[in-house]
Amino acid sequence: MPFRKKKNGGNDEDMAGALADDLGDGMSDAGAVDLDDLPFNELPIEVQSKRLPKRPKSRRSWTSKLLIITLFFSPFGATAVAMIPVLDPETGWRLFHTGGPEALVAVPGSEREVQEEIARGVRDMQERERAQQNATTNPDGTPQSPEDIANQLSGVSDLMGTPNPDGTPQNDQPTPEELAALIAEEGSIDDPIEPDPLRAAPLPGLDEEGSFGRVPRIADDGTTPFDAYKRPFEKTEGQPYVAIILTGVGLNDARTQTAINDLPLNISLAISPYSRDIKTVAAQARQMGHEVFLELPMEPADFPLSDPGPRALLTSLSEGENLVRLEWLLAQFPGYAGLVTNEGSKFGSLDSAIRPIIESISRSGLMYVEGTRSGMASYGAQLASNAGTPNAIGNSLIDHIPSRRQIDARLAELAETAKRNGVAIGFAQSYPVTIQRLRNWALRLKRLGVELAPVSAVANIQVPPQSAVEAEAARRQAEEREREIMAQDAANNSEPAATIEGQ
């Protein structure tokens, strides 16, 4: 039976309709047509699609779809796993160290060693206290002579030297009579520190309104914030002095309260500008009797590997931007006697960077304490000395390795430096073991013939001012050094670009 062919511009539905008409005509003439008798290519499209064989989905098809889904979600999964140590350090450590070998030896400076050192320090102090108590009386209860007391304590105290063959003390150590008097005067390490409050800040006339709040200034009668806010202290001619400044105060609440309440009042506290509730911390420290300083973050030599923090003074910024940042720092809290540089070895060595900062500090009547802890006069400290600004430089960081033995060794070296030079300044961080060793050391310091003083009391001793000729020569050297550093930085910054172009 003939069928109508699909015309141009028609579709499958038209052809199916034509086929139905033809089938209808045929059925009317010769009865129903069996579709099984028709060739496959003449069947309607919908019939052909039903009769086509169905190919089952292969395992390869499912594998490819799973691979596509996995590749799509893998960056999100990797990011989520990488964020675990950031969001929860404890869980992250357990996740990445599960099944690993346990550490048998403590890493120097780790929290485990710090705890062990603290425990050893506590046992050592207990032994010394018992020895001192037993040294003052004989077994029958009668008091001992000063010579017997010195002989018994010589094997216990690490601050006493070995006597000469004739029995005289060595290295200007106190005599037995003086030692007995010192023991009675020192008291016990468990005795609480008695507060000696300083005047509440700010004092009238010593601040003015700035862009970010009240900033210090010299009063109309010439009184400087350094003179008004430092801790009163009387020095004796020829007496060696050692000063300690504790940095990072305010970053940890527990350590901050321990430092304020447990350290001797002559230890100065440097408060971080990034502290929480910074004004309360400063007020509590001054109410206890500590003089306070403000930490001044500046660019170190290994920047950006070592980041001094936001609002830090950087060599890449203009002079105006650095002065704006300095004003923001000065407005953080009232009552500080000066500024303590935090690192800043690179910024402090460039004349164009540090000179405007020193001039601003001088106009504000503040002290400048160099925190590079090299014991050498830095360029910034020399500029401050030349300008008549109170200044000082740090000799060492006593807890670079925060262990009891290392701290005790650095403190002993600091006392020897004070004997040789008349004054020495040590920097310390607010570690628990540091605070504990500082208190124990300060309690026994007079046995060495050295006295503990606030940092403000040893100002203007270490760096003598230069003459006009020396100052000009130093300025030219600083400018030449600055050109060399800038040229080196430019070369370092151009190396990656040259490498990419060569590729």
Summary of the structure (lengths in Angstrom):
residues: 503
radius of gyration: 39.6
end to end distance: 75.3
largest distance: 148.1
contacts: 1458
relative contact order: 0.10
helix: 50%
strand: 11%
